[in-house]
Amino acid sequence: MRAVLAMSAAVMALCLTTGAAQADAQLTSHWQFGETSGTTTTDTVTAATATLSGGVAFGPGKSGNGLVLSGGTATGPLTVDTAQSFTVSAWVTLSAACTANCKLAAVSADGVRSSRFSLGYVKDRNHLGNWNFVVAEADTDLAPVTATAVSVVPVDAGQWTHVVGVYDAENLQTLLFVDGNLVGAGRAENQWSGTGTFTVGAARKAGATTSFFPGAVDEVRFYDSALNMDEVFALYLSEA
């Protein structure tokens, strides 16, 4: 499986490098989390607001303030259709790596029973603790996944990292970028739209909120297309 994913990633890397730039890529929302207090935060693109609840507060971020999470979430309107191509990016840092198996979601898109996607961290029998991008095939309690995009290098806790998930609806592929570099590829073969909201700090599984992210998240962006390698790297450099 790893050999297949590595080959897929290499082929996609070549396509993204030599292909035409996504001239029509549109930034649909940008959550800077620059507030210093309160229970709402504002999208700098649409002026919509997201609501903070539970163990979450404004604190030191990658740039200025960010969201510091300890069992809480921020939830707001999603500005991309998850049945179509999209890109989600964020700066994230874990307060501590998991000592047992876990799945943690830094950013997710809500469904009724399952998250459409989850950008976060995984530790299990096959992973030592890695960033991942999961796109579910159905809005069901089991939420099957064909192939997850996962990084190879284990996560360094306490270090700010730029993670980007790309869903290419035309090729049914998922791509994961870490600090501007393509590090994993997967597949998502069924197209469906979420409920129109996103969550920072957790995901949805079997209709319940779970996978709470312990750490901080900053500079969450959504684009209404699949960014290519050059665009992702340029985004990373602009915020590094």
Salt bridges, closest charged atoms under 4 A:
ASP124 OD1 - HIS127 ND1 2.80
ASP141 OD1 - ARG113 NE 2.72
GLU189 OE2 - ARG187 NE 3.19
GLU219 OE1 - HIS30 NE2 2.49
GLU239 OE1 - HIS162 NE2 3.81
GLU239 OE2 - ARG221 NE 2.66
